[in-house]
Structures are given as structure tokens and as C-alpha cells.
Amino acid sequence: MGGRARRRAGGNDSRRARRACVATAKHTVLRPLWLGRDAITIRAASVPATPARMRPTWAEVDTAALANNLAVARRHVGPACRVLAVVKADGYGHGAIRAAQALISAGAWGFAVSLVEEAVELREAGIVAPIVVLGGVPLVAADVIVHRELRPVVWSVDHLDMLASAVRRAGARPVRVHLKIDTGMSRLGVLPSDLTPVLDWLVADAGRTVELEGAMTHLACADDPADEISSARQLDSFDDCLGTMTARGIQPALRHACNSAGMARFRPAHYDMVRPGIALYGAASARDVELAGLQLAMSMHTQVHGVRALPAGARVSYGGRACLERDTKLAIIPVGYGDGYPRAMSGQAQMLLRGHRCAVIGNITMDICMLDVTDLPDVRVGERVTLLGRQGAESIDVHELAAWANTVPYEITCGISKRVPRIDGGDT
Ligand SMILES: Cc1ncc(COP(=O)(O)O)c(C=O)c1O
């Protein structure tokens, strides 16, 4: 065979080999074996079943703690006040469906999410309770909102027009909305000075397409014990707007203003409903605005991946900025910022092993960090390490992690990445 012919034959063979490579049987892989320019296919061994979890890093979500925290909130606000449980951002990283199921059994009136997509996820999971969509009415979402019977937060005539058209298109019952008034957060909501056209619209509609179920505002500084005045001003402004609405014959059944911190601090501002998020997960935006009796709902664990003995003077991790001052035993920990364990905590973070605090040494990398276990005898691969939660008498809570990372507890739990499986469980 001439050179060209051989090349063509070789080309066909390699195409066949490539095809064989992708045409995998259920349990058998055909692999190309290259012999010079040509390839033959061989049958490789059966592919082993993939275990559900291989890397031993996981987060435990304690649904009993979620239920406890809702009960704490309900006791605090009393029986006349509803609790709208905030489960946006996948339930602050705990799993929105898991959280919603636990919270509805514990007596939540309904759920608040940010996105229509998040609301649809809950509906698809069979949650039929009221869902308030905090983020507003995206142009393309009005029909879905009507179809799924969601309660969007609105603040403009445009929102109301879009929803009214969707209701007419569907021939559906009026869509229930919550009108947001921007009393000082300067984020979402209608300014009190711009309220009139919205009220005009509602009066003209007379509930034919839109039912004003709620009126709400959001406090910007509820978690700052040194600043009572801004919240008081916001609440005064909200009350003025409610007065204006009443004067126009508009009386929403559900008035609400308080997030977790507001709920803890401003009893007269509970109105008809509160909107706690972080409290339900057992934390607070700041420690001194925490309700008593909350339980942390999430813990995070891993196992020692390896143990290294290193001499004094060795430099550890990227940048080599950590230089060992003594002969050191390092446990290799299979967790990094790719899991949402922030790199910003490098040089400060600690983890629990055998109930003792051990220091993370050197920069936290994407998948791995190093733990000083010199003072613990004979540390073995597979021993449990707790990054968030309790081991014996010691515990590391989300506030401590947030302080190390110079952030807020919200960002810690929301930031635990999707490659960390969430499993049901309590703290141990
Ligand atoms: C409008 C609104 N209400 C309530 C909450 C819940 O806040 P927290 O988690 O501080 O209770 C949030 C959270 O960001 C929010 O945006």
C-alpha cells in the first residue's frame, strides 16, 4: 500500500477508534490502543459503580434546629403575627426545599425568595404555601407568576401593568402582590414621594386583576444597636405611607417590615408579619441582635486526608508565607475555597479535631488546606475534622468563621459550594 493509501486507512482507523471511544456500553468502555500510526480498540474492564460520596467533605443540615428556630421566632412575635420564612439563595445555602419543608411543618405562613426561579423550584417540590418573590417582576416572568400563583413584590405601575396583562391573558383570578416602599434602604421599592400613581392604579383596578395583599418596607440598619434612629425614621415613613393608603381606601391585610434583626429589636414594628431569614438558620447578622434559644442549623465536616511531618523552617502552601517555627505535623485537609471555605481566612482559621482547636497553616488553596496537629498524638487519615459546628465541648460557629473572613454569616453559609453535599443530620 502506498503512503497516501496507508494514511487514508490510518485516518479511517483513527475515526473508528474515536467513535468506539465514545460509544460506551453501559458497563464497558472501548478504548483505542495506538500502534504506531494505527489504532485498534480494546475492551477495558467494567466501570465500577460510582459511590455517591468519595471525598469525605460534607455539610449537615439539622431540620430539627430549623423547626426550633421557627418556634423561637413565633414565640417572640406572638400568635397574631405571621412568619414569612426567607429561603432565598437556596435557603441561605442549607437547601431551600429541605428548609421549606421543615419550616412549613413548624408553622411558617409562607416563604420569601428573591427570584421567580427559586419560587418555581419550591412549587415543583410540592410546596403549596404562599411564596412572596422579593426581587420584583422581571419582564418575562409575569405569566409564570400568575400561573404558579406567586406573590410578587411590586413597586411600579409597570409591574402592575405587566401583571394585569398576564392575568387577563390567563383568565386567572387576581394576582396577589406586596407593595414595597423604599423608606431608606435605597434599593428596591417606590419612594413615598412617588406613591400616588401606584395608588391611583390600584384604585382604578379595584382588585379586578391585582389584589394588594401586602405592604412592606425593609430596614437598612436594624442590626446596628448603636443606630436606633435610622430604623425609627424608616418606620415613621412607612406608617405615613400606610396612612396615605388608608385614606385612599387601600388596606393591605399584611403589613411587614422586619428581618431577623428588626424582629429581635423592634417589637412595635412586627405589624402583621415578620420576614426572618438568618435567625431561622440559627444565626444573626450581628451577635448582639440574636434571639435567645436559636440553634445553628448547619455544620460542616471533613476527614484527615494525609499527615506530614515537616521540619522547622519549612514554608507552607502557595506564596510560602507561613514558615514553620517548630518541627510540625500537618494534617492535609480536603477542603478549600472551591468548597466555599474562604481564602481570606488564611492565617486565622481553626478547625476542630478530637475536640481541640487546631490552626490552619498557610494559604487556603482551592481544594486543600493544612492543619497544625503537632500537639495531638498519632493523628490518622480518616479522623473527623469539623470546620463549622461542635466537637465535644468545643465549637466553631458561623460568626467566628465570618469574622475570620471579614464578612457576614450570610456569606459563609450561602458560599458553601455545591460540591459539598448537604445531608440531613444534627450537630455532633
Ligand atoms: C426584603 C428582605 N426581607 C427579609 C430578609 C431577611 O433578612 P435576615 O436574613 O437578616 O433576617 C431579607 C434578606 O436579605 C430581605 O432582603
PDBQT file of the ligand as one rigid body, heavy atoms in Angstrom, charges set to zero:
ROOT
HETATM    1  C1  LIG A 501     -36.517  42.120  51.832  1.00  0.00    +0.000 C 
HETATM    2  C2  LIG A 501     -35.895  41.179  52.804  1.00  0.00    +0.000 A 
HETATM    3  N1  LIG A 501     -36.577  40.804  53.882  1.00  0.00    +0.000 NA
HETATM    4  C3  LIG A 501     -36.067  39.962  54.791  1.00  0.00    +0.000 A 
HETATM    5  C4  LIG A 501     -34.801  39.452  54.644  1.00  0.00    +0.000 A 
HETATM    6  C5  LIG A 501     -34.243  38.532  55.687  1.00  0.00    +0.000 C 
HETATM    7  O1  LIG A 501     -33.167  39.130  56.334  1.00  0.00    +0.000 OA
HETATM    8  P1  LIG A 501     -32.406  38.392  57.539  1.00  0.00    +0.000 P 
HETATM    9  O2  LIG A 501     -31.774  37.192  56.928  1.00  0.00    +0.000 OA
HETATM   10  O3  LIG A 501     -31.420  39.381  58.010  1.00  0.00    +0.000 OA
HETATM   11  O4  LIG A 501     -33.418  38.039  58.526  1.00  0.00    +0.000 OA
HETATM   12  C6  LIG A 501     -34.041  39.818  53.543  1.00  0.00    +0.000 A 
HETATM   13  C7  LIG A 501     -32.682  39.298  53.378  1.00  0.00    +0.000 C 
HETATM   14  O5  LIG A 501     -31.804  39.807  52.768  1.00  0.00    +0.000 OA
HETATM   15  C8  LIG A 501     -34.602  40.704  52.589  1.00  0.00    +0.000 A 
HETATM   16  O6  LIG A 501     -33.918  41.093  51.503  1.00  0.00    +0.000 OA
ENDROOT
TORSDOF 0
